[in-house]
Amino acid sequence: MSNSVRGIVTREINGERYEFRLAANEWCELEAEFGQTTGEILQQFSAEGEAGKFNMSRLRSLFRAALLRGQPSVTIQEAGDLISEIGIPAAGALIVDVVKASMPQQEDGGAGKPKAAGTKAPRR
């Protein structure tokens, strides 16, 4: 289950409901942890998933970061325990769902598109 408007994906694990979300704060934390841009993190994660060879440290860090909104005190060990409960393939698929929800597609119509540098909005 997910709420794509807010980028939240919910899953039940061992009878407990968890919310997962990767928003600006979580991506910034991950960038600092990995020393990579969000794009680089996503590219590497995608390549690992396609090869079926997840880097467990990366997966666990993404999983934990996605849990932080709903459970700000979750530890890296607890995130790893949850991954063990649902299995590595399911955890990878969950993170893919969370990433997709965190970056909803821009609808046509231009709302929210950044303006070109040096342009101003017309005065009314």
VENJO-V193717 format. One line per field, one symbol per residue. ss: DSSP state (H for helix, E for strand, C for the rest). psi: psi as a letter, one per 40 degrees, with the letter a starting at -180 (. if undefined). Layout:
ss=???
psi=???
This chain:
ss=CEECCCCEEEEEECCEEEEECCCHHHHHHHHHHHCCCHHHHHHHHHHHHHHCCCCHHHHHHHHHHHHCCCCCCCCHHHHHHHHHHHCHHHHHHHHHHHHHHHCCCCCCCCCCCCCCCCCCCCCC
psi=iigddefhhiihhfehhihhhhaddddddddddefiidddddddddddddefghhdddddddddddedddgeehiddddddddddeiddddddddddddddegihhiieehehiiiheiiiii.
